[in-house]
């Protein structure tokens, strides 16, 4: 039986109904902490799944629609960023009685900077707004998203109280899940990389990690390396929601039972092929600022969020145009060419920009030389063009 999997991360301002919406779509309440229940807001990442079968003319397809429910409050932006570490679909939520708010804008910027490929929009709490208010919010959202991945996105009007529009939204998300051709993605044949966003111990089972496959695949009883220490671990079991499965591949979210102690893993670590574990403290990157009035200050310390990890870093502009920057971290980073990241200000109060990793093999000397900038320019292209440009440079 073939399978399809779509992992959707929620985004939007606090108290705009993200968690309630996920609950109505899946039947699962992702707020599990006592503090979340008491305060009425999401603090940690929440997860929920909707499983269904699809029968076409030739085959029966097992489908999983998964949700990563992220906090909307600015105090928990770290958790929000970890939730977007390895997803490729976003659900932007805006309340009809509140409209676009500060975290709506920041979450939208983060989605863009992380290169999320697709998304849809849900206008919630429609029962709390009259038709004039609702139309005003829809136009406000369209104006906000007109130059983003959401510019042609479908807008669903829903109410978590009356459940109006819920079925239409679920039907659309199911159709998007069916369309996913994960086994044809370029990344399926690349080295295995699995981003860990939770690690915990289960009595009688041992250490369990949850996360999403960024590239490649792995099966039960196979070996993987833990990025933080490069120790090898056996995959003792694989589970998606409550179902045991034999293997996982790119874009699938799953829990893995591994044979190491809980102290060996934490959020932000990767499970990978051992040959690609290469911790570094310097990265050459591109960085895009979200506002032309912002600038990078040499010598200042910034907050870097990459994958599900957080690092204190300094930034150095390498070229006159401000395309390339070198990141120097106080702690080791596991990253690969093309990985996306977010940069926040020295106080970690505001997102100022983000970018992509160009090269993790930073030369010790002449880091901003003309030849180095040519190499970075070549690497900052599609794989086939990058190789051609690098070969041309080597023969000059």
C-alpha angles and dihedrals in degrees: 000000000000122000139210128197131188120183115198125191119204121228134184147090123313116278095015092123104261096138094043090050092052089048092054092046095049108015089240127118106216094192100092103151119095090229090055091053093047096046097037094229138098116257106165131035115281129203133203137166139204114198124196142156125239124198119198129174095282110023150019112244125201108215132196122192107191131188132204105199109204130195117262097199116100091228089068099044089124090065092045091055092049089053092057094049097106111009129108104196129062133198109205111204124199124174116232093218094051109030127197112352135180096272090047088061096042093048090049090052090049092050090053095045092049091053096239104183105215144003150167134218130234121194103203134193091038088157089067096056133064121232093265093052091046094052090047092054092047091053090046090053092047090052091049095049101037093109097037138080086274094061092105096024122132114252116216122196110213142167121206089197099053095021090229110161095011095111093048091052093047091048091053093048090049090053089051090051092052090052093057112109098190094163089061096050115119090234096063092080095046128092116296115264123172120180115216116215099164136028126184143146126250119201111249092010107058131212118008127186128189128204148108133282109246095184142347126015141261137196138211114285092019123124129246134178123240106229098215094058106007089233115149121242133187119234099232096177143357125209133178107198102316097335125100113221136182101231145358132214141188118323093013120125117213147151116246126202107214131186101237132091120269090248089067097065139042142162111301096033121118132219106216147152104288093235093065100050105114115154113201138176096205129057132178109219149155117250128195119194118217092222128038089219091063124089140184113248115215112237095016120122120238136185116250122197115191125163101333096321134099127214138178107232145168122223130217124190110228104188136039094244093056095238099123130047134179117224119208115193132199089217134040117275128205108211142144136204110289097020111143126225144178128230121206129189123270091271092044089233099121138030108239101176149310142213149166135285111250102176135001093187098080116183117239093226136037092019092166099034122134091252091051092051089051090053092049091048089053093047091050091075138077112296097256093047092044092056092048092049093047091051090051091052092050091056097048 
